[in-house]
């Protein structure tokens, strides 16, 4: 039950009726009309801007239009207690208590689908996220993007969309050659006591390579590891495989499982790059030309040369992009062109890419090529996951001893756990930097949002245990009447906002809205719970150690929404804390 959509439909029907009888002119589009959560200074339950949208078409002030509509709206619904107008033309509606009685009964009966946005056209999504080079374990920067991609997927799945989660394995190019060489030298170190050439800056020095090397030695009975050239092909496959095992384990510990891993090597060897370039050539979007020196580059040191270029400026990019290197091998961008052509060939309605902060400048060129290949400007959506700063006791926190220069997902989970990692990483919009404070994450207080939400669920669970009920089971209560107080209705109003939260999170791909909402709901509940310390009427368990059906349903509805939200976030709801 989405009360905002219900009243939007009612208002649309009313103004169309008024238009039909000649009382009201309508604009070309009614899409601007909304029924929304009112500001805190409005003494009402819902608010609509319909009068402001209709003002221009009727050549009247929004206030005048609102005054015409308020009585008509009130006459349409006997459950409206009061209706008023606020500048510059908002119509504010307040419901009678009976409305909230019916509301809670409805969502208790249909709790499994409560919040699902049935207005959204159901689509087939492919969301690509993480896609870190398979050269070692995931670090904290990857962690935030991984959680962002996973929870966006969960939101879309909650709204009944078809979602596939994909990891693009960058297993082709110089970084893989250098990674394989690094593994080779670690193997030589183990087998022949040779010193690892730490002075070679092209190599990967991390101790995690020792584990990869040992696994390869243990499983291999054929390779002799005498010369790199003799084993490079086979060792590359083995090294990437072992690294992916490490990455998949990192992701699993975060509660993330991808549906598909797509190999860059496979795309290159299957000649998909050439095929994608040929498509662009057919569209006359590829040419031979020269690129001027990038901004900040010394013109004197920049050598202009003939290159194969994609006309990305035709699609709003600041310059055309190179598809081939000087040695005629494909650029990284060319491989990405082929990969996105591969995605398009799989007939998804919408593609979503989650990119790290260092790839923000890459967005325009890749959206340009997807538009060029598909003819659809909105086919690809890119979301950026900004940087994470780790803080402990007010100071930057570095804790990785195995990796030397970065902190891994493994380190982070070991320090604070999966739940805290997911919830706190998601607690701010992905497009702003995040301070991850280890001290606050471990606090059992209001300042730790994860604890505060989980504690809310645990408190409700304690009431159910008291009356020998399992909070996880459906509550089959048919005979109940409600007389909710203003304090209880305040919580119900927050419950009513849940579909709005889901709608915004889904349409805007902004999953941080969910933990923020859960914290606000939990805060409302804790405030009410604490009132019971002074006011017997606000206690859920009375002096006879019993609880009324209306209170039980009230608690169950709150717990269902918290459970639903935490499932989307991928965080546990413990019954005891």
C-alpha positions as CSV (number, residue, x, y, z in Angstrom):
1,X,0.0,0.0,0.0
2,X,1.6,3.2,-1.3
3,X,-0.4,6.0,0.2
4,X,1.3,8.6,-2.0
5,X,0.5,6.8,-5.2
6,X,-3.1,6.1,-4.1
7,X,-3.7,9.8,-3.5
8,X,-1.9,10.8,-6.7
9,X,-4.3,8.6,-8.6
10,X,-7.2,10.1,-6.8
11,X,-6.1,13.6,-7.6
12,X,-5.4,12.8,-11.3
13,X,-8.9,11.3,-11.6
14,X,-10.5,14.4,-9.9
15,X,-8.7,17.0,-12.1
16,X,-9.5,15.1,-15.3
17,X,-13.2,15.0,-14.2
18,X,-13.0,18.8,-13.7
19,X,-11.4,19.2,-17.1
20,X,-14.1,17.2,-18.7
21,X,-16.9,19.4,-17.3
22,X,-15.0,22.5,-18.3
23,X,-14.1,23.7,-14.8
24,X,-10.4,23.3,-15.2
25,X,-7.7,23.5,-17.9
26,X,-4.9,20.9,-17.9
27,X,-1.3,21.3,-19.0
28,X,0.1,19.1,-21.8
29,X,1.6,16.8,-19.3
30,X,0.6,15.8,-15.8
31,X,4.0,14.2,-15.0
32,X,5.0,17.2,-12.8
33,X,2.2,16.5,-10.3
34,X,3.3,14.6,-7.2
35,X,2.1,13.6,-3.8
36,X,5.0,13.6,-1.4
37,X,6.3,13.5,2.2
38,X,5.5,16.9,3.7
39,X,8.2,19.0,5.3
40,X,8.4,18.6,9.1
41,X,6.9,22.1,9.7
42,X,3.7,21.1,7.9
43,X,1.1,19.6,10.2
44,X,-0.1,17.0,7.8
45,X,0.4,13.5,6.5
46,X,0.8,14.0,2.8
47,X,1.3,17.1,0.6
48,X,0.7,17.7,-3.1
49,X,1.9,20.3,-5.6
50,X,-1.1,19.8,-8.0
51,X,-2.2,23.5,-7.7
52,X,1.2,24.8,-8.7
53,X,1.3,22.5,-11.8
54,X,-2.2,23.7,-12.9
55,X,-1.6,27.4,-12.2
56,X,-0.1,28.4,-15.6
57,X,-2.7,26.6,-17.7
58,X,-5.6,28.2,-15.8
59,X,-4.0,31.6,-15.5
60,X,-4.6,31.7,-11.8
61,X,-2.4,31.7,-8.8
62,X,-1.5,28.4,-7.1
63,X,-3.3,29.5,-4.0
64,X,-6.5,30.2,-5.9
65,X,-6.3,26.8,-7.6
66,X,-5.7,25.1,-4.3
67,X,-8.7,26.7,-2.7
68,X,-10.9,25.4,-5.5
69,X,-9.5,21.9,-5.0
70,X,-9.4,21.4,-1.3
71,X,-13.1,20.9,-0.6
72,X,-13.5,18.7,-3.7
73,X,-10.6,16.5,-2.5
74,X,-12.0,16.3,1.0
75,X,-15.4,15.3,-0.3
76,X,-13.8,12.4,-2.2
77,X,-12.5,10.8,1.0
78,X,-14.3,10.5,4.4
79,X,-11.0,9.5,6.0
80,X,-9.5,13.0,5.6
81,X,-9.5,14.8,8.9
82,X,-8.4,18.2,7.6
83,X,-7.0,19.8,4.4
84,X,-5.3,23.1,4.1
85,X,-3.3,25.3,1.8
86,X,0.3,26.5,2.4
87,X,2.3,28.9,0.3
88,X,3.1,28.9,-2.5
89,X,0.3,26.5,-3.2
90,X,0.8,23.2,-1.5
91,X,-2.3,21.2,-0.5
92,X,-1.7,19.5,2.8
93,X,-3.8,16.5,3.9
94,X,-4.2,15.1,7.4
95,X,-5.9,11.7,7.9
96,X,-8.2,10.5,10.6
97,X,-7.0,7.8,13.0
98,X,-9.1,5.2,11.2
99,X,-7.0,5.7,8.0
100,X,-3.9,4.5,9.8
101,X,-5.9,1.6,11.3
102,X,-6.7,0.4,7.8
103,X,-3.2,1.2,6.6
104,X,-1.5,-1.0,9.1
105,X,-4.0,-3.8,8.5
106,X,-3.3,-3.7,4.8
107,X,0.5,-3.8,5.0
108,X,0.4,-6.5,7.7
109,X,-1.6,-8.7,5.3
110,X,0.6,-7.9,2.3
111,X,4.0,-7.4,4.0
112,X,6.1,-9.5,1.5
113,X,5.4,-7.0,-1.3
114,X,5.2,-3.9,0.7
115,X,7.4,-1.3,-0.8
116,X,7.6,-2.9,-4.3
117,X,7.3,-0.2,-7.0
118,X,4.6,-1.6,-9.3
119,X,4.7,1.6,-11.5
120,X,8.2,0.8,-12.8
121,X,8.3,-0.9,-16.2
122,X,10.0,-4.2,-15.6
123,X,13.4,-4.4,-17.3
124,X,16.3,-6.7,-18.0
125,X,19.4,-5.2,-16.4
126,X,23.1,-6.1,-16.7
127,X,25.1,-4.5,-13.9
128,X,28.9,-4.7,-14.1
129,X,30.8,-3.9,-10.9
130,X,34.2,-4.4,-9.2
131,X,36.0,-5.7,-12.4
132,X,39.4,-5.1,-10.6
133,X,42.5,-6.4,-12.4
134,X,43.0,-10.1,-11.4
135,X,46.4,-9.3,-10.0
136,X,45.7,-9.5,-6.2
137,X,43.2,-9.2,-3.5
138,X,40.5,-6.5,-3.4
139,X,41.3,-3.3,-1.6
140,X,39.1,-0.8,0.3
141,X,38.4,1.2,-2.9
142,X,37.0,-1.9,-4.6
143,X,35.0,-2.7,-1.5
144,X,32.8,0.4,-1.7
145,X,32.1,-0.1,-5.4
146,X,31.4,-3.8,-4.8
147,X,28.8,-3.1,-2.1
148,X,27.3,-0.3,-4.2
149,X,26.8,-2.6,-7.2
150,X,25.5,-5.4,-5.1
151,X,22.9,-3.3,-3.3
152,X,21.7,-1.6,-6.5
153,X,21.2,-5.1,-7.9
154,X,19.2,-6.1,-4.7
155,X,17.0,-3.0,-5.0
156,X,16.2,-3.7,-8.7
157,X,15.5,-7.4,-7.8
158,X,13.2,-6.3,-5.0
159,X,11.3,-4.3,-7.5
160,X,10.9,-7.5,-9.7
161,X,13.4,-6.6,-12.4
162,X,15.5,-9.2,-14.1
163,X,19.1,-8.5,-13.0
164,X,22.4,-10.1,-14.0
165,X,25.6,-9.3,-12.0
166,X,28.8,-9.4,-14.0
167,X,32.5,-9.1,-13.3
168,X,34.8,-8.1,-16.3
169,X,38.1,-9.9,-15.9
170,X,40.9,-7.6,-17.3
171,X,43.2,-10.6,-18.0
172,X,44.9,-9.2,-21.1
173,X,47.7,-6.7,-21.5
174,X,51.0,-5.7,-19.8
175,X,49.6,-5.8,-16.2
176,X,48.9,-9.5,-16.6
177,X,52.4,-10.1,-18.1
178,X,54.0,-8.3,-15.1
179,X,51.7,-10.2,-12.7
180,X,52.6,-13.5,-14.1
181,X,56.3,-12.6,-14.0
182,X,55.8,-11.7,-10.3
183,X,54.3,-15.1,-9.6
184,X,57.2,-16.8,-11.5
185,X,59.8,-15.1,-9.3
186,X,57.9,-16.1,-6.2
187,X,57.9,-19.6,-7.4
188,X,61.7,-19.4,-8.0
189,X,62.1,-17.9,-4.6
190,X,60.3,-20.9,-3.0
191,X,61.8,-23.7,-5.1
192,X,65.3,-22.4,-5.6
193,X,65.8,-19.9,-2.8
194,X,66.3,-17.1,-5.3
195,X,65.8,-13.5,-4.2
196,X,62.6,-11.8,-5.4
197,X,63.7,-8.8,-7.6
198,X,62.0,-6.2,-5.4
199,X,63.9,-3.4,-7.1
200,X,61.8,-4.0,-10.3
201,X,59.0,-1.5,-10.1
202,X,57.0,-3.3,-12.8
203,X,56.5,-6.3,-10.5
204,X,53.9,-6.9,-7.8
205,X,55.7,-7.2,-4.5
206,X,52.8,-8.2,-2.2
207,X,53.2,-11.2,0.1
208,X,49.9,-12.6,-1.1
209,X,51.8,-13.8,-4.2
210,X,53.6,-16.3,-1.9
211,X,50.3,-18.1,-1.3
212,X,49.4,-18.0,-5.0
213,X,52.9,-19.4,-5.9
214,X,52.6,-22.2,-3.3
215,X,49.1,-23.2,-4.6
216,X,50.5,-23.4,-8.2
217,X,53.5,-25.5,-7.1
218,X,51.2,-27.8,-5.2
219,X,48.8,-28.4,-8.0
220,X,51.3,-28.5,-10.9
221,X,53.3,-31.6,-11.8
222,X,54.4,-30.6,-15.3
223,X,56.0,-27.1,-15.4
224,X,59.6,-26.9,-14.5
225,X,59.8,-23.1,-14.0
226,X,63.3,-22.9,-15.5
227,X,62.7,-20.0,-17.8
228,X,59.8,-17.6,-17.9
229,X,59.4,-17.8,-21.6
230,X,59.0,-21.6,-21.4
231,X,56.1,-21.4,-18.9
232,X,54.5,-17.9,-19.5
233,X,51.3,-19.1,-21.3
234,X,50.4,-21.9,-18.8
235,X,51.6,-19.8,-15.8
236,X,49.4,-16.9,-16.9
237,X,46.3,-19.1,-16.8
238,X,47.2,-20.6,-13.5
239,X,48.1,-17.2,-11.9
240,X,44.9,-15.5,-13.1
241,X,42.9,-18.5,-11.9
242,X,44.4,-18.4,-8.4
243,X,44.0,-14.6,-8.2
244,X,40.3,-14.9,-9.1
245,X,39.9,-17.5,-6.4
246,X,41.2,-14.9,-4.0
247,X,38.9,-12.2,-5.4
248,X,35.9,-14.4,-5.3
249,X,36.6,-15.3,-1.7
250,X,36.9,-11.6,-0.8
251,X,33.6,-11.0,-2.5
252,X,32.0,-14.0,-0.8
253,X,33.1,-12.7,2.6
254,X,31.3,-9.5,1.7
255,X,28.1,-11.4,0.8
256,X,28.6,-10.9,-2.9
257,X,28.2,-13.5,-5.7
258,X,28.4,-12.5,-9.4
259,X,26.3,-14.4,-12.0
260,X,29.0,-14.2,-14.6
261,X,32.7,-13.5,-15.1
262,X,33.6,-12.3,-18.6
263,X,37.2,-12.6,-19.8
264,X,38.9,-9.8,-21.8
265,X,41.3,-12.4,-23.2
266,X,38.3,-14.3,-24.6
267,X,36.9,-11.2,-26.2
268,X,40.2,-10.3,-27.9
269,X,41.0,-13.8,-29.1
270,X,37.5,-14.2,-30.5
271,X,38.2,-11.2,-32.7
272,X,35.4,-9.3,-31.1
273,X,37.4,-6.1,-31.0
274,X,37.7,-6.0,-34.8
275,X,34.0,-6.8,-35.2
276,X,33.0,-3.9,-32.9
277,X,35.4,-1.5,-34.7
278,X,33.9,-2.7,-38.1
279,X,30.4,-1.8,-36.8
280,X,31.6,1.7,-35.9
281,X,33.3,2.0,-39.4
282,X,29.9,1.1,-41.0
283,X,28.4,4.0,-39.1
284,X,31.3,6.2,-40.4
285,X,32.4,6.9,-36.8
286,X,36.0,5.7,-37.2
287,X,38.8,7.6,-39.0
288,X,42.6,7.9,-39.2
289,X,43.8,11.1,-37.6
290,X,46.0,12.8,-35.1
291,X,45.3,13.7,-31.5
292,X,46.7,17.0,-30.0
293,X,48.5,17.0,-26.7
294,X,46.2,16.5,-23.7
295,X,45.7,19.4,-21.4
296,X,48.7,19.8,-19.1
297,X,51.0,17.9,-21.4
298,X,54.1,19.6,-22.8
299,X,53.4,20.3,-26.5
300,X,57.1,20.0,-27.3
301,X,57.3,16.5,-25.9
302,X,54.1,15.3,-27.5
303,X,54.4,13.5,-30.8
304,X,51.4,13.6,-33.0
305,X,51.0,10.5,-35.1
306,X,48.4,9.0,-37.3
307,X,46.0,6.8,-35.3
308,X,42.7,5.0,-35.7
309,X,40.2,7.2,-33.8
310,X,36.6,7.0,-32.7
311,X,34.4,10.1,-33.2
312,X,33.4,10.4,-29.6
313,X,33.1,14.2,-30.0
314,X,29.9,13.5,-32.1
315,X,28.4,12.2,-28.8
316,X,29.5,15.0,-26.5
317,X,33.0,13.9,-25.5
318,X,35.8,16.5,-25.3
319,X,38.0,14.7,-27.9
320,X,38.1,11.8,-30.2
321,X,39.5,8.6,-28.7
322,X,42.3,6.3,-29.9
323,X,41.5,2.7,-30.8
324,X,45.0,1.5,-31.7
325,X,48.5,2.0,-30.3
326,X,51.6,2.9,-32.4
327,X,52.4,-0.8,-32.8
328,X,48.9,-1.4,-34.2
329,X,47.8,-3.3,-31.1
330,X,44.4,-2.4,-29.6
331,X,44.1,0.2,-26.9
332,X,42.4,-0.6,-23.6
333,X,39.5,1.5,-24.8
334,X,39.2,-0.6,-28.0
335,X,38.8,-3.7,-25.8
336,X,36.2,-1.9,-23.7
337,X,34.4,-1.0,-27.0
338,X,34.3,-4.7,-27.8
339,X,33.1,-5.7,-24.3
340,X,30.2,-3.3,-24.4
341,X,29.3,-4.4,-27.9
342,X,29.3,-7.9,-26.4
343,X,26.9,-6.7,-23.7
344,X,24.6,-5.1,-26.2
345,X,24.5,-8.3,-28.2
346,X,23.0,-10.0,-25.2
347,X,19.8,-7.9,-25.4
348,X,19.6,-6.2,-22.0
349,X,17.3,-3.2,-21.7
350,X,19.7,-1.2,-19.6
351,X,23.4,-1.5,-18.8
352,X,24.9,-0.2,-15.5
353,X,28.6,0.2,-14.8
354,X,29.9,0.9,-11.3
355,X,33.2,2.7,-11.7
356,X,35.9,3.7,-9.2
357,X,36.8,7.3,-8.5
358,X,39.9,7.0,-10.8
359,X,37.6,6.2,-13.7
360,X,35.3,9.2,-13.5
361,X,36.9,10.7,-16.5
362,X,36.3,7.5,-18.5
363,X,32.5,7.8,-18.4
364,X,31.9,10.1,-21.3
365,X,33.9,8.0,-23.8
366,X,32.3,4.7,-22.9
367,X,28.7,6.2,-22.8
368,X,29.5,7.7,-26.2
369,X,30.5,4.4,-27.8
370,X,27.5,2.6,-26.3
371,X,25.2,5.3,-27.8
372,X,27.0,5.0,-31.1
373,X,26.7,1.2,-31.2
374,X,23.1,1.0,-29.9
375,X,21.6,4.3,-31.0
376,X,20.2,4.8,-27.5
377,X,21.6,7.6,-25.3
378,X,20.2,6.1,-22.1
379,X,21.3,2.5,-22.7
380,X,24.3,2.8,-20.3
381,X,24.2,4.3,-16.9
382,X,27.5,4.9,-15.0
383,X,27.7,5.3,-11.2
384,X,31.0,6.4,-9.6
385,X,32.1,5.1,-6.2
386,X,34.2,7.8,-4.5
387,X,37.2,7.3,-2.2
388,X,37.1,5.9,1.3
389,X,39.1,7.3,4.2
390,X,39.8,5.0,7.0
391,X,39.9,6.7,10.4
392,X,40.6,5.3,13.9
393,X,40.8,7.5,17.0
394,X,40.5,10.6,14.8
395,X,43.6,9.6,12.7
396,X,44.1,8.0,9.4
397,X,44.2,4.2,9.9
398,X,46.6,1.9,8.1
399,X,46.6,-1.8,9.0
400,X,47.7,-4.0,6.1
401,X,51.0,-5.7,6.9
402,X,50.8,-8.2,4.0
403,X,50.2,-5.8,1.1
404,X,52.4,-2.9,2.1
405,X,50.7,-0.1,0.3
406,X,47.0,-0.7,0.6
407,X,44.3,-2.0,2.9
408,X,42.4,-5.1,1.7
409,X,38.8,-6.1,2.0
410,X,40.1,-9.1,4.0
411,X,41.7,-6.7,6.5
412,X,38.5,-4.6,6.8
413,X,36.2,-7.5,7.4
414,X,38.6,-8.9,10.0
415,X,38.6,-5.6,11.8
416,X,34.8,-4.8,11.9
417,X,32.9,-7.7,10.2
418,X,30.8,-8.0,7.0
419,X,27.7,-6.2,8.4
420,X,29.5,-3.1,9.5
421,X,31.5,-3.0,6.3
422,X,28.4,-3.1,4.1
423,X,26.2,-0.8,6.1
424,X,28.7,1.9,6.7
425,X,30.1,1.9,3.2
426,X,26.5,2.4,2.0
427,X,25.6,5.1,4.5
428,X,26.5,8.1,2.3
429,X,25.9,8.8,-1.3
430,X,28.4,7.1,-3.5
431,X,29.4,10.3,-5.3
432,X,31.0,11.8,-2.1
433,X,34.0,10.7,-0.2
434,X,33.3,8.5,2.8
435,X,35.0,8.6,6.2
436,X,35.0,5.1,7.7
437,X,35.5,5.6,11.4
438,X,36.5,2.3,13.1
439,X,35.9,3.7,16.6
440,X,32.3,4.7,15.8
441,X,31.6,1.5,14.0
442,X,32.4,-0.5,17.1
443,X,30.3,1.7,19.5
444,X,27.1,0.4,20.9
445,X,25.3,3.8,20.6
446,X,23.2,6.0,18.5
447,X,26.3,7.2,16.7
448,X,26.7,3.8,15.2
449,X,23.9,3.5,12.7
450,X,24.3,-0.2,12.1
451,X,24.1,-1.0,15.9
452,X,21.1,1.3,16.2
453,X,19.1,-0.4,13.5
454,X,20.0,-3.9,14.6
455,X,19.2,-3.0,18.2
456,X,15.7,-1.9,17.1
457,X,15.1,-5.3,15.6
458,X,16.5,-7.0,18.6
459,X,14.2,-5.0,21.0
460,X,11.1,-6.0,18.9
461,X,12.3,-9.6,18.9
462,X,12.5,-9.6,22.7
463,X,8.8,-8.7,23.0
464,X,7.9,-11.6,20.7
465,X,10.0,-14.0,22.7
466,X,8.2,-12.9,25.8
467,X,4.9,-14.1,24.4
468,X,6.5,-17.2,22.9
469,X,6.3,-16.1,19.3
470,X,9.0,-16.2,16.6
471,X,9.4,-12.8,15.0
472,X,10.4,-14.4,11.7
473,X,7.0,-16.1,11.3
474,X,3.9,-14.5,9.8
475,X,1.5,-13.0,12.4
476,X,-1.9,-14.5,11.8
477,X,-4.1,-12.2,13.8
478,X,-7.5,-11.5,12.2
479,X,-9.5,-10.1,15.1
480,X,-8.1,-6.8,16.1
481,X,-9.1,-3.1,16.4
482,X,-6.8,-0.2,16.6
483,X,-6.7,3.1,18.6
484,X,-3.3,4.4,17.9
485,X,-1.9,7.5,19.6
486,X,-0.2,10.4,17.9
487,X,3.2,9.0,18.9
488,X,2.4,5.7,17.3
489,X,1.0,7.3,14.2
490,X,4.3,9.2,13.9
491,X,6.0,5.9,13.4
492,X,3.3,4.7,11.0
493,X,3.9,7.8,8.9
494,X,7.5,6.8,8.7
495,X,6.5,3.3,7.7
496,X,4.3,4.8,5.0
497,X,7.5,6.4,3.5
498,X,9.1,3.1,2.8
499,X,7.7,2.7,-0.8
500,X,8.9,6.3,-1.5
501,X,12.3,5.3,-0.3
502,X,12.4,2.3,-2.5
503,X,11.1,4.2,-5.5
504,X,13.8,6.9,-5.2
505,X,16.6,4.4,-4.6
506,X,15.6,2.4,-7.6
507,X,14.9,5.2,-10.1
508,X,18.0,7.2,-9.1
509,X,20.2,4.1,-8.3
510,X,20.9,5.6,-4.9
511,X,21.0,2.8,-2.4
512,X,22.3,5.0,0.5
513,X,18.7,6.1,0.9
514,X,17.9,2.7,2.5
515,X,20.3,2.7,5.5
516,X,19.4,6.4,6.0
517,X,15.7,5.5,6.1
518,X,16.3,2.5,8.4
519,X,18.2,4.7,10.8
520,X,15.4,7.3,10.9
521,X,12.7,4.6,11.4
522,X,14.8,3.0,14.2
523,X,15.3,6.4,15.9
524,X,11.5,6.9,15.9
525,X,11.0,3.5,17.4
526,X,13.7,3.9,20.1
527,X,12.2,7.2,21.2
528,X,8.8,5.6,21.6
529,X,10.3,2.6,23.5
530,X,12.1,4.9,25.9
531,X,8.8,6.8,26.6
532,X,7.6,3.5,28.1
533,X,10.1,3.9,30.9
534,X,7.9,6.8,32.2
535,X,4.5,6.1,30.7
536,X,2.9,2.7,31.3
537,X,0.5,3.2,28.4
538,X,3.5,3.2,26.0
539,X,4.9,-0.1,27.2
540,X,4.4,-3.0,24.9
541,X,4.2,-5.6,27.7
542,X,1.5,-4.6,30.3
543,X,1.5,-5.2,34.1
544,X,-0.2,-8.6,33.5
545,X,2.8,-9.5,31.3
546,X,0.6,-9.5,28.2
547,X,0.6,-7.6,24.9
548,X,-2.5,-6.5,22.9
549,X,-3.0,-7.6,19.4
550,X,-2.9,-4.1,18.0
551,X,0.5,-3.5,19.7
552,X,1.7,-6.9,18.3
553,X,0.7,-6.0,14.8
554,X,2.3,-2.6,15.2
555,X,5.6,-4.2,16.2
556,X,5.4,-6.8,13.5
557,X,4.9,-4.2,10.8
558,X,8.0,-2.2,12.0
559,X,10.1,-5.4,12.1
560,X,9.0,-6.5,8.6
561,X,10.2,-3.2,7.1
562,X,13.5,-3.3,8.9
563,X,14.0,-6.9,7.9
564,X,13.1,-6.0,4.3
565,X,15.5,-3.1,4.2
566,X,18.4,-5.0,5.9
567,X,17.9,-7.8,3.4
568,X,18.4,-5.4,0.5
569,X,21.5,-3.9,2.2
570,X,22.7,-7.5,2.8
571,X,23.0,-7.2,6.5
572,X,21.8,-9.5,9.3
573,X,19.0,-8.7,11.7
574,X,20.0,-10.5,15.0
575,X,17.2,-11.2,17.4
576,X,19.5,-10.8,20.5
577,X,22.2,-8.3,21.1
